[in-house]
Amino acid sequence: MEVNNRTKELHEKNSRLEEQNEIIDEKNKNITASILYAKRIQQSLMATEKQIEKTLGRLKKKSKEKD
């Protein structure tokens, strides 16, 4: 009888652990999705290297024209 009780107890603990793991996995997915979303927003607001080079080229050209 004690073995049956212990087995039942272990099954219940396993079940709770599985539920907690599912909750943690879901939260982890949400956090990762939020981070990726924030990264996309930041990248969309940042100028690309080509844009910076193009702007610097124009500024240098204008500077030379004034000289």
C-alpha positions as a Markdown table, in Angstrom:
| # | Residue | x | y | z |
|---|---|---|---|---|
| 1 | Met | 0.0 | 0.0 | 0.0 |
| 2 | Glu | 2.8 | 2.4 | 0.8 |
| 3 | Val | 4.4 | 1.9 | -2.6 |
| 4 | Asn | 1.1 | 2.7 | -4.3 |
| 5 | Asn | 0.8 | 5.9 | -2.2 |
| 6 | Arg | 4.3 | 6.9 | -3.1 |
| 7 | Thr | 3.8 | 6.2 | -6.8 |
| 8 | Lys | 0.6 | 8.3 | -6.8 |
| 9 | Glu | 2.4 | 11.1 | -5.0 |
| 10 | Leu | 5.2 | 11.0 | -7.6 |
| 11 | His | 2.8 | 11.1 | -10.4 |
| 12 | Glu | 1.1 | 14.1 | -8.9 |
| 13 | Lys | 4.4 | 15.9 | -8.5 |
| 14 | Asn | 5.4 | 15.0 | -12.0 |
| 15 | Ser | 2.1 | 16.4 | -13.3 |
| 16 | Arg | 2.7 | 19.7 | -11.4 |
| 17 | Leu | 6.2 | 19.9 | -12.7 |
| 18 | Glu | 5.0 | 19.4 | -16.3 |
| 19 | Glu | 2.4 | 22.2 | -15.8 |
| 20 | Gln | 5.0 | 24.5 | -14.4 |
| 21 | Asn | 7.4 | 23.7 | -17.3 |
| 22 | Glu | 4.6 | 24.6 | -19.8 |
| 23 | Ile | 4.1 | 27.9 | -18.0 |
| 24 | Ile | 7.8 | 28.7 | -18.1 |
| 25 | Asp | 8.1 | 27.7 | -21.8 |
| 26 | Glu | 5.2 | 30.0 | -22.7 |
| 27 | Lys | 6.6 | 32.9 | -20.7 |
| 28 | Asn | 10.0 | 32.3 | -22.3 |
| 29 | Lys | 8.4 | 32.4 | -25.8 |
| 30 | Asn | 6.7 | 35.7 | -24.9 |
| 31 | Ile | 9.9 | 37.2 | -23.6 |
| 32 | Thr | 11.8 | 36.1 | -26.7 |
| 33 | Ala | 9.1 | 37.5 | -29.0 |
| 34 | Ser | 9.2 | 40.8 | -27.1 |
| 35 | Ile | 12.9 | 41.1 | -27.4 |
| 36 | Leu | 12.9 | 40.3 | -31.1 |
| 37 | Tyr | 10.1 | 42.9 | -31.7 |
| 38 | Ala | 12.1 | 45.5 | -29.8 |
| 39 | Lys | 15.1 | 44.7 | -31.9 |
| 40 | Arg | 13.2 | 45.1 | -35.1 |
| 41 | Ile | 11.9 | 48.5 | -33.9 |
| 42 | Gln | 15.4 | 49.6 | -33.0 |
| 43 | Gln | 16.9 | 48.5 | -36.3 |
| 44 | Ser | 14.1 | 50.3 | -38.3 |
| 45 | Leu | 15.0 | 53.5 | -36.5 |
| 46 | Met | 18.7 | 53.2 | -36.9 |
| 47 | Ala | 20.4 | 54.4 | -40.1 |
| 48 | Thr | 22.1 | 51.7 | -42.1 |
| 49 | Glu | 25.8 | 51.9 | -42.8 |
| 50 | Lys | 25.1 | 52.7 | -46.5 |
| 51 | Gln | 22.8 | 55.6 | -45.5 |
| 52 | Ile | 25.5 | 57.0 | -43.3 |
| 53 | Glu | 28.2 | 56.7 | -45.9 |
| 54 | Lys | 25.9 | 58.3 | -48.5 |
| 55 | Thr | 25.1 | 61.2 | -46.2 |
| 56 | Leu | 28.8 | 61.7 | -45.3 |
| 57 | Gly | 29.7 | 61.6 | -49.0 |
| 58 | Arg | 27.2 | 64.4 | -49.7 |
| 59 | Leu | 28.4 | 66.4 | -46.8 |
| 60 | Lys | 32.0 | 66.1 | -48.0 |
| 61 | Lys | 31.0 | 67.1 | -51.5 |
| 62 | Lys | 29.2 | 70.2 | -50.2 |
| 63 | Ser | 32.1 | 71.1 | -48.0 |
| 64 | Lys | 34.5 | 70.9 | -51.0 |
| 65 | Glu | 32.1 | 73.0 | -53.2 |
| 66 | Lys | 32.3 | 75.8 | -50.5 |
| 67 | Asp | 36.1 | 75.8 | -50.6 |
